[in-house]
Amino acid sequence: MALSQQHRRTIHQKLSPIIGDEEADALLAHFPTGPADEPVTRAHFDATIAELRAEMHDLGRQIVMWSTGTVIAGMGLAAAIGAAVGG
């Protein structure tokens, strides 16, 4: 969970006299300032990777089917041209 700016200021004000400004800044740097700075949990990472793998698998199947269809259509076209030219 991210610290609000008010919480950050309060923590800094309370800690600075005890540990110093630089050290308080260094400590607060380890706390996220917003959702984008929050560390990723292992469960979230694993779920995201599983979704990505499923999407890649589906895309791979679509590419194979499209490629196969294209090759078969090309072979049919080549056979038709061969029959027209040879016959």
N, C-alpha and C positions, 0 to 999 in steps of 0.2 A: 504494500500500500504506500502511495506517495505521501510525502509530508506537504502540508499547505505552506504557503509563504509565511503566514503568521506563525505557524509552529516552528518553522526554520528560524525565524527571527528570535522567537522566545528561547529556543534551545541555544542559539548562538549567544544571546545576551546572558543566559544563566551559566553557560560553560566557559565563556571567554575569561572571566575573572579567575577561574579555577585552573584552566589548562592553557589559556592564551588564545589569541585570535586565529593565528595560523593553524594551530592544532584543532580548534573548533571547526574551522573551514574544512580541514582535511577529513575530520570525522563526518561532517554533514555531506561531504562529497560522495560518501558511500550509500546515501539514502536517495532513492529516486525522487525526481522533481515532478514527474508526471507519469502517466500510464506507459508512454513509450520508453521510459527509462527503467521500468520494472524488469527484474530478471525473469527469464522464462523458466517455468517449472518443467521438470522432466516429463510429467504427464502431458502437458500442453505440447511440448516438443514432439513426443512420440505420436500424439494424435495428429498433429500437423503433417508429420512425415508419412503416416499411414494414409492420410487423405491424398497427399501428393503422389504416393506410389499407386494408389487406385486410379487417379486421374491419368498418370503416365501409362498404366496398363491399358486403360480404355483407349487412350490416344494411339498407343502402339497397335492395338487390334484394328482400329479404324484405318491406320496407315497401311497395314498389311492387306486389309480387304480392298481398299482403294487401289493399291498397287496391283493386286491380283486382277481386279476388274479391268484396269487399264491394260495390263499385259494381254489378257484374253481378248479384249476389244481390238487391240493392235494386231493380234494374230488373226482374228477374223477379217480385219481390213486387209491384211497382207494376203490372206487366202483369196479374198474377193478380187483384189487387184491381180493376183497371179492367175486366177481363173479367167478374168477378162482379157488379160494380155496373152495368155497361152491358149485360150479357147476360141 
